Amino acid sequence: MDVIHHFFNNCGAYWANMVLVVMSKRSLCGLGYRILKSRL
C-alpha cells in the first residue's frame, strides 16, 4: 500500500511539473511573440 501511495505521489508531482513547464514555455512564447510584434 505504501509503495502504491508513494508512486502516485511521485506521478502527481511529475505531471504537475510537466504542466508547469508547458505553461511557462507557452507564456514565454507569447511574450516573445508580443515583443516581436511591438518591434515590427
C-alpha positions as CSV (number, residue, x, y, z in Angstrom):
1,M,0.0,0.0,0.0
2,D,2.8,2.4,0.9
3,V,4.6,1.7,-2.4
4,I,1.4,2.5,-4.4
5,H,0.8,5.7,-2.4
6,H,4.4,6.7,-3.0
7,F,4.1,6.0,-6.7
8,F,1.0,8.1,-7.1
9,N,2.6,11.0,-5.1
10,N,5.6,10.9,-7.5
11,C,3.4,10.6,-10.5
12,G,1.3,13.6,-9.4
13,A,4.4,15.7,-8.8
14,Y,5.8,14.6,-12.2
15,W,2.6,15.6,-14.1
16,A,2.3,18.9,-12.1
17,N,5.9,19.7,-13.1
18,M,5.1,18.9,-16.8
19,V,2.1,21.1,-16.8
20,L,4.1,24.0,-15.2
21,V,6.9,23.6,-17.7
22,V,4.4,23.6,-20.7
23,M,2.6,26.6,-19.3
24,S,5.8,28.5,-18.7
25,K,7.0,27.7,-22.2
26,R,3.7,28.9,-23.7
27,S,3.8,32.1,-21.7
28,L,7.4,32.7,-22.8
29,C,6.5,32.1,-26.4
30,G,3.6,34.5,-26.0
31,L,5.9,37.1,-24.5
32,G,8.4,36.7,-27.3
33,Y,5.6,37.0,-29.9
34,R,4.4,40.2,-28.3
35,I,7.8,41.7,-28.2
36,L,8.4,40.8,-31.9
37,K,5.0,42.2,-32.8
38,S,5.7,45.5,-31.0
39,R,9.1,45.9,-32.7
40,L,7.7,45.4,-36.2
